[in-house]
């Protein structure tokens, strides 16, 4: 799928400005719904070949791709499959994942994002990571809070990680910082952008 809409902004190497640019582009995409439908299909097909039975996901904010419908369809095929949403540990600033299902009790976290209320905690085998932008070699541009990097650094065994986002967010010059934990795969509405081995 080609990208007919791109804001006429010069590329910036300042990550704060870049995050704002990419979020503005994402929110302004006239075809964001259509792109989401394509990405739902890409994710569902990609999951068919996976053996994991527990996935940590996220509640979509700021125009992010909503993976929950595809994940719910994935979970329906096997009652042992679990989907979790993140809950921030205030002390460690890491994410814990609690079981989510349609209609489960929810409450807002400190950032105003819905999270499961009083459901079981588990460690996911696969982590679905939202991306504001992404680069080569598994690099991800998030919101800058470092929650996913801290979480991945602390999980043993480390879950497989797949980034999800829209193709407009590709930043070819993105470089890793010391704390960055590279993703194992990246999915966009056009298909698998890249995947390790």
C-alpha positions as CSV (number, residue, x, y, z in Angstrom):
1,X,0.0,0.0,0.0
2,X,1.6,3.3,-1.0
3,X,1.6,6.3,1.2
4,X,-0.3,9.1,-0.5
5,X,-0.2,11.3,2.6
6,X,2.9,12.6,4.1
7,X,3.3,16.0,5.9
8,X,5.7,18.3,4.0
9,X,8.1,18.5,6.9
10,X,11.9,18.2,6.7
11,X,13.2,15.1,8.5
12,X,14.4,15.8,12.0
13,X,17.0,14.0,14.0
14,X,15.5,15.3,17.2
15,X,13.5,12.4,18.6
16,X,11.0,14.6,20.5
17,X,10.2,16.6,17.3
18,X,10.2,13.4,15.3
19,X,7.7,11.7,17.7
20,X,5.4,14.8,17.4
21,X,5.7,14.8,13.6
22,X,4.9,11.1,13.2
23,X,2.0,11.2,15.7
24,X,0.5,14.2,13.8
25,X,0.9,12.3,10.5
26,X,-0.8,9.3,12.0
27,X,-3.7,11.2,13.3
28,X,-4.1,13.1,10.0
29,X,-4.2,10.0,7.8
30,X,-7.5,10.0,5.9
31,X,-7.2,6.3,5.2
32,X,-6.1,5.3,8.8
33,X,-9.1,3.0,9.1
34,X,-8.3,1.2,5.8
35,X,-4.7,0.8,6.9
36,X,-5.8,-0.6,10.2
37,X,-8.0,-3.2,8.4
38,X,-5.0,-4.3,6.4
39,X,-2.8,-4.5,9.5
40,X,-5.4,-6.6,11.2
41,X,-5.1,-9.1,8.4
42,X,-1.3,-9.0,8.4
43,X,-1.3,-9.7,12.2
44,X,-3.8,-12.5,12.0
45,X,-1.9,-14.3,9.2
46,X,1.4,-13.7,11.0
47,X,0.1,-15.2,14.2
48,X,-1.0,-18.4,12.5
49,X,2.6,-19.6,12.3
50,X,3.4,-18.7,15.9
51,X,3.5,-21.2,18.8
52,X,3.1,-18.8,21.7
53,X,0.0,-19.1,23.8
54,X,0.2,-15.8,25.8
55,X,0.6,-12.3,24.3
56,X,1.2,-9.0,26.0
57,X,-0.5,-6.3,24.0
58,X,-1.5,-2.6,24.7
59,X,-4.6,-0.4,24.8
60,X,-4.4,1.9,21.7
61,X,-4.0,5.6,22.2
62,X,-3.2,8.6,20.0
63,X,-4.3,7.0,16.7
64,X,-2.3,3.8,17.3
65,X,-3.3,0.6,15.5
66,X,-5.8,-1.4,17.6
67,X,-4.6,-5.0,17.7
68,X,-7.2,-6.2,20.1
69,X,-9.8,-7.4,17.6
70,X,-7.1,-9.6,15.8
71,X,-5.8,-10.9,19.1
72,X,-9.3,-11.8,20.3
73,X,-9.9,-13.8,17.1
74,X,-6.5,-15.5,17.8
75,X,-7.5,-16.3,21.3
76,X,-10.9,-17.9,20.2
77,X,-9.1,-20.7,18.5
78,X,-7.6,-22.1,21.7
79,X,-9.1,-21.6,25.3
80,X,-5.6,-21.8,26.7
81,X,-4.5,-18.7,24.9
82,X,-4.2,-15.5,26.9
83,X,-4.1,-11.8,26.0
84,X,-2.7,-9.3,28.5
85,X,-2.6,-5.5,28.8
86,X,0.1,-3.6,30.6
87,X,-0.1,-2.2,34.1
88,X,2.8,0.1,35.1
89,X,4.7,-0.9,38.3
90,X,5.2,2.5,40.0
91,X,8.4,1.4,41.7
92,X,10.3,-0.2,38.8
93,X,8.6,1.7,36.0
94,X,8.3,-1.7,34.2
95,X,5.1,-3.2,32.7
96,X,3.3,-6.1,34.2
97,X,0.7,-7.8,32.1
98,X,-2.8,-8.7,33.3
99,X,-5.3,-10.8,31.5
100,X,-7.7,-8.9,29.2
101,X,-10.8,-10.2,27.5
102,X,-13.7,-8.2,25.9
103,X,-15.9,-7.0,28.7
104,X,-13.4,-7.5,31.5
105,X,-13.5,-4.9,34.3
106,X,-11.2,-1.9,33.5
107,X,-9.9,1.1,35.3
108,X,-7.6,4.0,34.2
109,X,-3.9,4.0,35.1
110,X,-2.0,7.1,36.2
111,X,-1.7,8.1,32.6
112,X,-5.5,7.8,31.9
113,X,-5.0,4.6,29.9
114,X,-7.5,1.8,30.6
115,X,-6.0,-1.3,32.2
116,X,-7.6,-4.6,33.5
117,X,-8.9,-4.4,37.0
118,X,-8.3,-7.4,39.3
119,X,-7.4,-9.9,36.6
120,X,-4.5,-12.4,36.9
121,X,-1.0,-11.3,36.1
122,X,1.2,-13.4,33.7
123,X,4.5,-13.1,31.8
124,X,3.8,-13.1,28.0
125,X,5.6,-15.3,25.6
126,X,5.1,-12.8,22.9
127,X,5.0,-9.0,23.3
128,X,3.2,-6.8,20.8
129,X,4.8,-3.4,20.9
130,X,3.2,-0.2,19.5
131,X,5.5,2.0,17.4
132,X,5.3,5.7,16.8
133,X,8.1,5.0,14.3
134,X,10.6,2.3,13.4
135,X,14.0,1.9,11.8
136,X,16.2,-0.8,10.4
137,X,17.6,-3.7,12.5
138,X,14.7,-3.9,14.9
139,X,14.8,-0.3,16.1
140,X,11.6,1.2,17.6
141,X,10.6,4.8,18.3
142,X,8.1,4.9,21.1
143,X,6.9,7.8,23.3
144,X,10.1,8.2,25.1
145,X,9.2,6.8,28.5
146,X,11.4,3.7,28.3
147,X,8.7,1.4,29.7
148,X,9.1,-1.4,27.1
149,X,12.9,-1.3,27.1
150,X,13.0,-1.5,31.0
151,X,10.4,-4.3,30.9
152,X,12.2,-6.3,28.2
153,X,15.5,-5.9,30.1
154,X,13.9,-7.4,33.2
155,X,12.0,-10.3,31.8
156,X,13.6,-13.8,31.9
157,X,13.1,-15.5,29.7
158,X,12.7,-12.6,27.3
159,X,9.5,-12.8,25.2
160,X,9.6,-12.6,21.4
161,X,8.8,-9.0,20.4
162,X,6.9,-7.8,17.4
163,X,6.4,-4.1,16.7
164,X,3.2,-2.9,15.0
165,X,2.6,0.4,13.3
166,X,1.9,2.1,10.1
167,X,4.4,2.2,7.2
168,X,4.6,6.0,7.2
169,X,6.7,5.7,10.5
170,X,9.8,4.2,8.8
171,X,12.8,6.3,9.8
172,X,15.8,4.9,7.8
173,X,18.4,6.8,9.8
174,X,17.1,5.8,13.2
175,X,20.0,4.7,15.4
176,X,20.1,2.6,18.6
177,X,20.7,4.2,22.0
178,X,22.4,2.1,24.7
179,X,19.1,1.3,26.5
180,X,17.2,0.2,23.3
181,X,16.2,-3.4,23.1
182,X,15.7,-4.4,19.4
183,X,12.5,-6.0,18.2
184,X,12.3,-9.4,16.6
185,X,9.9,-8.4,13.9
186,X,7.9,-5.4,12.6
187,X,4.5,-5.6,11.0
188,X,2.9,-2.8,9.0
189,X,-0.2,-2.6,6.8
190,X,1.9,-3.7,3.8
191,X,3.0,-6.9,5.5
192,X,6.1,-8.0,7.5
193,X,8.5,-5.0,7.3
194,X,11.3,-7.2,8.6
195,X,11.8,-10.3,10.8
196,X,14.9,-11.8,12.4
197,X,15.8,-15.3,11.2
